[in-house]
Structure formats: C-alpha cells, structure tokens
Amino acid sequence: MISASNAVYALRLHVVFVTKYRRKILTPEILDALREAFAEILADWRCTLIEFGGEADHVRLLVGIHPALNISTLINSLKSASSRRMRNRFADHLQKFSPKPYFWHRAYYVGSVGETSLDRVKRYVEAQGTKERPRKAAKNPPPPA
C-alpha cells in the first residue's frame, strides 16, 4: 500500500509488449537493457517496476502505478522511450531485422493485478447493503442515565 496526501492505494498492472512482427530480436543483453530502461521511465512517471521478464519476442512487466495516471499515456511512453533507447544502443543488431524504426507491435496487453481474488471482491460488493450483523457488546457499557 502506498499512502499519499489524499489516497491510500495499491494499483498494479501486468503489461505485455510484443516485438514488431513477433520477431525474435530480444537477446539477454537487450532484455537487461530493457529492464533498466523500463525502471527509469517508470520512475519518471512516479511508478515502480515490481517485476520484469521476457523472451526473444516479448516482455512482461509488473508495474505499480499511482491513481492519477492515464494508463494509455503511460503505455505509449514506455513503448516509445524504450524503443528509442534500444534502437540507439543496439542499432547494428536491430538493423538486421528491420531498417524501419519500429520495435514494438502497436498492440499491447494490460491487466490489473490485485492481492484479493476477483471472486472475493465480487462477494464483498454483492454483500453491500445487506442487513448488518449485530456488533459485539462493548466491554464497558455506558452507565445508566
């Protein structure tokens, strides 16, 4: 949980980016550089990279975000900034796969991740407005008037 001046929150996103044409261009060195780049970019957005993993044609991120954030804007920033950094750093390797300045596929996946299961939250919401259960008696009842 993160506490701010007017909110307490724990917002996490599972994000997946796929390389353009699903080409297998991500080497272990590029994956390490991407981890570093995503952590820096997210820090600039007041977000955190909780977990990172990837294979030759895609990466997965677990990201902690703040509630005032526009998710699509963050995603576009992550994709464009990371692509630019990788194109600059690994130009020779990436040029073999495409002369165009593309790196990531236009599409992406983003899903919310919580500590509580969806079923449990559904039951909690459904129970709202139902008859309250009687509370336990107070240890020190008020004196009679």
Stockholm file with secondary structure:
# STOCKHOLM 1.0

chainA/1-145         MISASNAVYALRLHVVFVTKYRRKILTPEILDALREAFAEILADWRCTLIEFGGEADHVRLLVGIHPALNISTLINSLKSASSRRMRNRFADHLQKFSPKPYFWHRAYYVGSVGETSLDRVKRYVEAQGTKERPRKAAKNPPPPA
#=GR chainA/1-145 SS CEECSSCEECEEEEEEEEEGGGCCCCCHHHHHHHHHHHHHHHHHTTCEEEEEEEETTEEEEEEEECTTCCHHHHHHHHHHHHHHHHHHHSHHHHHTTCSSSCCEEEEEEEEEECSSCHHHHHHHHHTTTSCCCCCCCCSSCCCCC
#=GC SS_cons         CEECSSCEECEEEEEEEEEGGGCCCCCHHHHHHHHHHHHHHHHHTTCEEEEEEEETTEEEEEEEECTTCCHHHHHHHHHHHHHHHHHHHSHHHHHTTCSSSCCEEEEEEEEEECSSCHHHHHHHHHTTTSCCCCCCCCSSCCCCC
//
